[in-house]
Amino acid sequence: MDAIKDKTAFDSARNSKYWQQLQTLATQPWSLADLFAHDDSRAARFSTKAGALYMDYSKQCLDEEVLANLLQLAESCEISRRIDALMQGAMVNTSEQRAALHTALRLPETARLNVDGQNVVADVHHSLVQVARLSERVRHGTWRGFSGKAITDVVNIGVGGSDLGPLMATTALDEWADTEIAVHFVSNMDGTQLDNLLKHLNPETTLFIISSKSFGTVDTLSNAKTALSWLLATAKLRAGTEDSVLRRHFIGISANSEKMSAWGIHSEHQLQLWEWVGGRFSLWSAIGLAIAIRIGMPKFKALLSGAHSMDEHFSEADFADNLPVLLGLIAVWNSTFLQVNAHTVLPYDGRLSYLPSYLTQLEMESNGKSVTQHGDDIDYDTCPILWGEIGSNAQHAFYQLLHQGTQQVSCDFIACVRRYSDNVKNAPLQQQHELSLANCLAQSRVLAFGNTAIAKIAGAKVDADADKYKYYRGNQPSTTVLIDELTPHSLGALIALYEHKVYVMASIWDINPFDQWGVEMGKQMAESVHHAMQHENSGQFDTSTEQLLQHIKQLS
């Protein structure tokens, strides 16, 4: 990929009439109530579908003119060429000089993609065979611990993408599980999660997955070391050796086989990652082993297939009907032009409880940048602050701010249409599901139209001056994504939708969404602080840090 050409293309797009026109359009007063009042066909025109996903973005503060300029801006930023570059293994991760091939992780076995003379699809499917082999051994009870007992519990030790992705997907698809083997997740380095978990597990029947791309992440390795010590304390009483414990109770997933071997992971229990897989894009790889153990390899492959179907949609659909392109352009319109610098994800389905946390990392670690991929300072707003929660919990937590606060916040409502409808015994649960759907639609309506939404039903006139503390101003923009039914395939498509949304946003902003240098310096500083905590203070830090260190030492 020619970086100079890219910069020239972006500079041209930034100075184009489309960017300038969007800046002008953003200054006009936008009223969702007025947009709907003067356009009976608005909802039909500002909605689209791909597979099991239906997206209604009619409650966004935009019209045909804004959408036309956003689509033209996408063309001027050469989004089509950038999509091709991503899919074909070009060097889209410019700061680290490599491809970003998470889409290759879900290509069918018959596909071929050569990168630097190597068919990466063959490598991916070789790794998936290994995932299938190990997961089936655990699921079928042929994997035995040091005392000869079958595995009953699997603990995934990772952090960031090595934790959030598998945790989110395993939770979302737990209804599809067909094994009694429990899967647990540990990420925090302070040991609280691990300590609380180990109290309830049997060391003779517990298997640990150590997931770390570098196999040098202190958070992960500190938890792994504690897990090994816990196992050895019991194994010594049962005449188990350390080599036996390591061989029978640990699987490693990393791009660094030498470090896995040095730690003690047996070669047959090492699963491969590649440098071209970013952590937050890695659940489709061997990092998804915990998912495969819980739901089985066929369903894990259905998850991959769902993501691949969204890849094809992203590559082939016209931009005007392209879900990831539209979602990304709307995000750019809100953040860069309307200065809506907060965004919340609101799934009205308990199975998607970890989706907001997953998307928080995906979007903010990818696009939380203030320098272009060419090293220029950015003078426009990029990634908004993102957070979220299950809808019912959120309604009793931060919806007060959404409805009556001073900040404008864009929202994504996500819900599943069908659930519990296949069994008449589930009638009470079906009613609860319908109530949840009703709340989803009601909240998006009130956020958009405020008190007028209730007044229209009641036939009353809105008086903004009466009981102002009860007044809902409305005009909060939102998009609603409805999933026909939550399955491994539809979940894969949903996750890939947001991955590609991130890429579209980054392409418009001319930033690299595949590096995360912002997290590195804190890790380096922690080593220095930890050393100072164990020795005499050297006075190398600021007075606040020195004072805090002194206070900690006095209490230690």
DAQUIFEN-V581896 format. One record per backbone hydrogen bond with DSSP energy under -0.5 kcal/mol. NH is the residue of the N-H (numbers start at 1). CO is the residue of the C=O. If there is no record, write none. Layout:
nh;co
NH;CO
NH;CO
This chain:
nh;co
3;1
6;2
7;3
8;4
9;5
10;6
11;7
12;8
13;9
14;10
15;11
16;13
19;13
20;16
21;17
22;18
23;19
24;20
25;21
26;22
27;23
27;24
28;25
31;29
35;31
36;32
37;33
38;34
39;36
42;39
45;41
46;42
47;44
48;55
50;53
53;50
54;482
55;48
56;54
56;480
57;46
57;55
60;57
62;60
67;63
68;64
69;65
70;66
71;67
72;68
73;69
74;70
75;71
76;72
77;73
78;75
79;74
82;78
83;79
84;80
85;81
86;82
87;83
88;84
89;86
90;85
92;90
93;98
94;92
98;93
101;276
104;101
105;101
105;102
106;103
107;104
111;108
115;113
115;118
118;115
120;113
120;118
122;119
123;119
124;120
125;121
126;122
127;123
128;124
129;125
130;126
131;127
132;128
133;129
134;130
135;131
136;132
137;133
138;134
139;135
140;136
141;138
142;137
143;137
144;142
145;149
148;145
151;143
152;205
153;205
154;182
155;207
156;154
156;184
157;155
157;209
158;156
158;186
162;159
163;160
164;160
165;161
167;163
168;164
169;165
170;166
171;167
172;168
173;169
174;171
176;173
177;174
178;294
182;152
184;154
186;156
191;188
195;191
196;192
197;193
198;194
199;195
200;197
201;198
203;201
205;202
206;203
207;153
208;249
209;155
210;208
210;251
211;157
211;209
212;210
212;253
221;217
222;218
223;219
224;220
225;221
226;222
227;223
228;224
229;225
230;226
231;227
232;228
233;229
234;230
234;231
235;231
236;232
237;234
238;234
238;235
239;236
240;235
245;241
246;242
247;243
248;244
249;245
250;246
251;208
252;269
253;210
254;271
255;213
257;255
260;256
261;257
262;258
263;259
264;260
265;260
269;266
270;267
271;252
273;254
277;274
278;276
281;278
282;279
285;282
287;282
288;285
289;286
290;287
291;288
292;288
293;289
294;290
295;291
296;292
300;296
301;297
302;298
303;299
304;300
305;301
306;302
307;303
308;304
309;305
310;306
311;307
312;308
313;309
314;310
315;311
316;312
317;313
321;318
322;319
323;321
326;322
327;323
328;324
329;325
330;326
331;327
332;328
333;329
334;330
335;331
336;332
337;332
337;333
338;333
340;334
341;339
343;385
344;410
345;387
346;344
346;412
348;414
349;347
352;349
353;350
355;352
356;352
358;354
359;355
360;356
361;357
362;358
363;359
364;360
365;361
366;361
366;362
367;363
368;364
369;367
372;376
373;510
375;372
378;370
383;367
385;341
387;343
389;345
391;347
394;390
395;391
396;392
396;393
397;394
398;394
399;394
401;398
402;398
403;399
404;400
405;401
410;342
411;477
412;344
413;411
413;479
414;346
415;481
417;483
418;484
423;420
426;423
427;424
430;426
431;427
432;428
433;429
434;430
435;431
436;432
437;433
438;434
439;435
440;436
441;437
442;438
443;439
444;440
445;441
446;442
447;443
448;444
449;445
450;446
451;472
452;449
453;450
454;450
454;451
455;451
456;452
457;453
458;454
459;455
460;455
464;462
466;463
468;465
470;467
471;468
473;403
473;471
475;448
476;447
477;475
478;59
479;411
480;56
481;413
482;54
482;480
483;415
484;52
487;485
491;487
492;488
493;489
494;490
495;491
496;492
497;493
498;494
499;495
500;496
501;497
502;498
503;499
504;500
505;501
506;502
507;503
508;504
509;505
510;506
511;506
513;511
515;512
519;516
520;517
521;517
523;519
524;520
525;521
526;522
527;523
528;524
529;525
530;526
531;527
532;528
533;529
534;530
534;531
535;531
546;542
547;543
548;544
549;545
550;546
551;547
552;548
553;549
554;550
555;551
556;552
